[in-house]
């Protein structure tokens, strides 16, 4: 998923879309989730939560039941913060524009893909554990 998410991002998908598209290709979620991911890019178009995190959280939600998804979501955020200090898109990209920002965001996308891959590695492809 790491290389696929990076390829997706450098091919023009947004940060959140890149993560979800890689998860779709890995059999972790349905392709309909990709359309949902669009709204989460660019910090939900407000600069808040990094879109790559939001995309990864959607994939977790599609794969874990309510009893365990919040713990997995916390693990994802904790590891991301350990690597990048904050989760806010504005803070992560402060002072960066154009190609420099896109290159920097590639790291956020690959970090989220790696963390997500680790959190979902025990899930067989094309299955979802989500239930209410």
N, C-alpha and C positions, 0 to 999 in steps of 0.2 A: 504493500500500500504506500510505502514511503516514496518510491520512485514514481508510481502512478500519480500520486497527489502532486508531486513536483511537476511532472509532465503536464498534468491538467492545468495547473496554475500558470505555467509558462506558455501554455497554448491559448490562454484567454479566459479560462474559467475563473470565477472569483475565488477568494479564499475558502469560504464555506462550501461553495459548489465543488471545489477541488477535492475536499475531504470526502464529501458525500459521494461524488462520482467514483472515487477510488474504492470506497466501501461497497458501492453497487457492483463494481467490477470484481470485487473480492467475494461477492455473494452474501454480504452482510446486511443488505437492506434492499428494498424494492426501488425500482427506478423512479417511482412517483415522488420519492423523497427529494429528488434533485430540484424539482420546481419549488419546493418549500425552502430549500437552502438559499435560493437567490435573495430572499428578503433579509438574510442574516449577514450578508457581506458588508464590508466597510463599517464594521461595528454597528450592525443593524441600521446602516445609513445614517447613524448619529455619532459614530466614533466611540461608542461604548464598548461592549464586550467584543473581543477579537472574533471575527467571523469564522476563523479556523476552529476555534474552541466551540463556537455555537454549532458548527457542522458536526464536529466530533460528538458533541452532546446529543444531537439528534440521532446519530447512529447508535450511541449507547442506549437511548430510549427505545429504539427499534429492536434491541437485542436482549435487554434484561428486564425482568419483572419489577414491579413497583417495590418489592421488598429489597432489591439489591441495586437498582439503577442509581439511586442517590449516592450510595457509597462509591460506586464506580465513577460517577460524575465528579465527586469530591477528589478522588484519586487523580483524575485527569487534570483538574484545575490545580491541585497541589503540585503535581509534577511540572506543569507548565510554568507556574510561578517560580518553582525552584530553578528552572532554566532561564526564565525571562523576566523575573521580578514582579511583573504586573500582568493583568489580563485585558486592560483597557486599550483599545485600538489607538486612540489619540495619544496615549502615553508611549505605546510601543513604537509609533511612527513619528513622534514629534520631531520636527525639523527636516523630515525626509520628503522628497518629492520625486515624481517621475520614476526613472529607472532605478534610482537609489532606493526609493521606497519599495518598489516592486521586488527588488533583490532582497531587501530586508524581510519583507513579508513572505518570501519563499521559505525562509528559515522558520517562520511561525507555522506555516503550512506543513513543512516536513516534521517539525517537532510534534505537532498535533497528530499527524499520521502515525508517527512512531509510538507515541503514547497510546493512541487508540488501538494500534495493532497489538501492543502488549496487553491491553485490557481485554481484548476480544480473541486472543489467540486460541482459547479453549473452545470457541464456538465453531461448530461445523458449518461449512459454507452452505448458503441457501436455507438457513433455518433462523427462526426468530424465537426468542424466549419470552417475548413481551406478552403479558396478559394482565387484565385488570383485576 
